[in-house]
Amino acid sequence: MGTGPVAGVDYPATYQQLLKWFPDDDSCVEYLARLRWPDGFVCPACDGGQFWRTGRGLWMCRSCSRGTSVTAGTIFHRTRTPLSTWFAAIWFVTSQKNGVSALGLQRVLGFGSYQTAWAWLHKLRRAMVRPDRDRIGGPGTVVELDETLIGGVSGGTMGGYADKVPVMIAVELDPSATSGSRTRAGRPSRRQVRLGRVRMQVAQRPNTVDLLVFAQAVIEPGTTIRTDGATILKRLPDHGFKHEPTNGYAATDPATVLPGVHLVASLLKRWFIGTLHYRVEVQQLPYYLDEYTFRFNRRGAKSRGLLFYRLLQQAVGTDPNPLHQLLKPHEQQAESSNWC
């Protein structure tokens, strides 16, 4: 059984080691190649594995003669900035517990424009959540499910909720949360809650079928789902879940009904204030949630270098996302898949 990536072997353990490992673009290219093709080069055109290297750093397929750059089709596609600068940016983003704002990244890397730092961060956010990630929960586990309203988001309103945007949250409870101090309702107290992984998504409007669809998309069937008793969620058993509803409105302290969700929501809002200073547009909110999810689900990592490794690993499998797509994510244009 594999032991997983090892600090100092598979990824740098310290910033000093980062500088030593990646002094130039050639060293970065070789590292990205190992991440992109862990079992050896595979031609994107014919799946051939035999190749030769050109002086321009291309992998030339011996079967179809197609040349492929290790950065082609990734977030580094056609970048004019040295890869060593990208690596430094990724280290800075992942080594900070609460992340960094675009202004902070601009200052630390000396970018001439705020837009460059903003675009880099959004490219990295696109790589932070894998589309094929596992669903949380499973038989014998408990997941809390609810919504929260995020305020201070600019770029539109949500009906009668002014600038509040509904965000759906599903969070696993660690098995140890079933022991210890409990509320009168028999639930773990907020101080005793230990959380597992989290999933989040923006809803079109609060208290709609979106929450039920979200549950089916991110939670494994057979999971026990705790909710505040919303009417729409009474359908959960019809979709293979066990449902434990509690009327939050009747509770003396509503935060004790779904302590995991309330804690995640509180930390999320604190992050928006402290790191992002509420400079978030509604069309970009899903990607900020992806960043928060990436950090939250890896909060127990012993080495920050492991986050660097994971983000790079996912970056070589993420589309380039040019600036016009970053600015208008809902109006993305089809990009050619014939990267060179």
N, C-alpha and C positions, 0 to 999 in steps of 0.2 A: 504493500500500500504506500502511495506517495505521501510525502510529508509536506508538500506545498512549497512555494518559493521561500528561499532562505535569505535573510538580510546579509549583505556583504558578499553573497554569491550570485543570487539572481537579481538583486537590485541594491543600489547604494543605501547604506544604513545612516549616513550622515551627509550634511551638505558638503563637507570637505571631500568625502568619498565621491559625491556627485561630480565635483570639479575635476577630480583625478580620473574618473572613468570616462568623462565626456568632454575632453578638451577641444574637440573639433567636430565638424560635420561627419567625417568618415566614421568616427567611433559611434556617433548617434545612429548613422545609417545601419551599421552592423547590428546594433542593439535592436533597432526596429525590425530588422529582417528576422531576427530570432523570435520576436514576439508575433510578427505577422505570419511567419511560416515555421511554427515550432517543430513540425515534422519534415521540414525541408521545403524548398521552393516548389510552388504549384503554379503553372501558367494559367492566368485568368481566361485565356482564349481556348486552350485545348486540354487543360489539366495535365500537361506534360510536366515531368519532374527533372528532366535533363536541361542544363543551362550552361552558359558561359557569361562571364562578366565583361563589360566594356569599360573603356577608360572614363566614360561619362557616368559610370555607376549604375548602369542598367543591367537587369537580368535578362539575357537573350535566350529564348526558348529554342532548343535544338530541334524540336519537332515542327514548329510553325514559324520560327524566326521572329516572333513578336518580342519587342523590348518592353520591359516593365520596370518602373521605378518603385522602390519600396514605399514611397510616399503617395503614389498614385491612388486616387480614390479614397484617400484618408483625409482627416482634418488638416494634414500638412501639405495637401496637394498644391503644387505650384507656389509654395511659399517662397518669398524673397528674403525672408529673415533666416539667419543661421539656425539650424536645428538645435544647437547648443543653447540658444536663447529660449527656444520653445521648451526645452527640458528644464531650464532654470525657472520658467514661468510655471510649469506644471509642479515642480518641487515646491515653489512658493505657495501655490494655490492649495496643495494637499497637505503641506506641513503646518499650515495655520489652522488651529482647531475650529475656528468659526469662518474660515474662508477669507476672502479679500474682495474689496470693491474694485471697480474698474479704475477709479482714481488712484487707489493704493497700488494696483498693478502698474499703472502708467508711471507712477513715481519711482517704484523700485527698479523697473527695467529701463527707465529713461526714454519711454516712447514719446515721439513728438506730438502725438494726438491722442485725445481721450478715446476717439472712435476705434483706434487700433486695439487698445486694451479691452474695450467693451466687446469688440468682435471676437477677440481671442477667448475671453471668458465664456462667451456664448457658444463658440465652437466646442470648448471643453465641456460645457454643460450638456451638449448634444451627445457626448460620449459617456456621460456618467451613469446612464441607465440603459441596460441591455434590453432590446425589444423581446428577447426570448428568455428573460429572467423567470425564475421559478415563482409560482404562487406561494403565498405564505400560509401558515397554519397546517391543517391536516387532521386526520382522526386522532382524538385524544388531546387536542390542543384547543386553546381559547384565543379568540381574536375579538377585540373591541372594534365597533364600527359606528361612525357618527360623522357629522359635518361641523365645520367651524367657519366663521365669517372673517375674512382677512380684510382689514381696512387700510386706507392710505394708498391703495393701488390706483394709479392714474390711467387715463385712456378710455373712459366710458363708465356707464352706470349699470346697475343691475336692478332695474325696476324700482320698487319702493325701498331698496336697500342702499340707495345712494351709491357711494363708492365701495361698498362692501362686496366682496367676491366669495361665493361659497366654495370651500375646499373639502373634499371627502377624505377621510382618514381611516385606515384600517391598520391596527397595530397588534402584534402578537403579545401575549402575556407569557413571561417566562414561567415554567412550571413551579418555581419557588414562590411565585406570587399567590399560590393557593394556600400558603401557610402563613402564620404570623398574625399580626394585628388585623382585625376585621371590623367593618362597620356593622350597624344594627341590621342592615339588609343582608349581611352575610358575605359581602364583597371585601376584597383586600383594601385596606386603607391606602390613601394616596402615597403615604410615606413608605409603604411596604411594597409598592408595585415595582417589579423588575420587568423591563420590556425587551422583546426580541426585535424582529424586523418590522419595518413600517412601509406602507404604500400610501401614496397620496395622488389626488387628481382633482382638477378644477371641474365643478359642475356648472351646467348652464343656468340653473336656478336652484335655490334650496328646496329641500323637502319634495323631491320629485323621484321618478323611477330611475333617474341617473344613479342613485345610491345603490339600488338593487343590481343594476347592470355592472356597476363598479365592483360590487362584492363578488359577482360571478367571474369577473375577469381576473381578480387578484387574490382570491381566497380559495384554497383547496376544498372540494366537497368533503363532507364528513366533519368539518370543523364546527366547533361550538362557537356561535357568534353572539356576543352580548351587545345589546342596543338599548336605546332609551325608550323603546316601545313605539316608534313611529309607525303609523298605519301601513305605509308602503312596505315596511320590512316584515310584516306578518307573512309575506309570501316566501321568505327565506327557506322554510322547510320544503317547499315545492321544488326547490332547486338543489336539494341534497345536503342542506345545512341543518345543524341543530340550533335552535333559537332560544336565547334567554333574554327576554325583554324586561326592562324595569322602567317604570314611569318616573322619569327624571324630574318632572314638574312637581311631583309630590314629595320629593326628597328634601330633607332639611338643608343639606349641602349638596347641590346637584353635581359638584365636582367629584363626589365619592361614588357616583353611579357608574361612570366610565372613567376611572382615574387615569388609565393609560392614554386614552385619546385626549383628555384635558391637559395632561402633562406635555404630550407632543405638540398640541396646539399652542400652548403657552411658550414652549421653547422656540417654535417656529416664528411666532410673532416677535419674540425677543430678538431673534436673528435678523428679521426684517428691519427692526429698528436699529440694532447695534451695528450690524455689518453693512447693510444695504441702504440704511437711512430712508427706507420707504421709496427709493428711486426704482420702482418696478412698474412697468406698463402691463396692462391686463393681458395683452397678447403674448407677452414673454413669461407670464407667471408660471405656466407648466414647467418651464425649464429651470426656473429657480427652485421649484418643488423637487425637480430631479436632483439638483445639487444638494439640497437639504437631505433628501433620501439617501444619496450616496454617502454623505458624511455620517448620518445617523446610524445607518446599518453597518458602518465600519468603525464606530466610536470605540470599540474595544480592541482595535488593532494595537499591538505592542510597539510596532515601529511605524512611524509616519511614512517611511520609505515604501512600505507595502501599499499604501494608497497611491503613491507615485507610480508604482509598478502596475497596479490594477487599472489606473486611469490611462496609462500609455497602452496597456494591453487592449483596452476597449477603444482607444483612439484610432488604432490601425484598422479597426473594423467599422469605423463610422464615416459616413459620407462627408465630402468637403464642406457643404453648407456655405456657399458664397455669401457675401454681405447682403445682397438683395433678399436672400431667403431668411437671413437672420433678422433683418428689419421687418419683413412681412411674412412671418412663418405660415400664415394661412393662405398665402398666395404663391406658394412655391411652384416654380416651373420645373418641368421634367429636365433632368440633366443627362447628358450622354454617359453611357456606361463604358465607352471605349477609352478608358484612361490610358495614357502612354507614359 
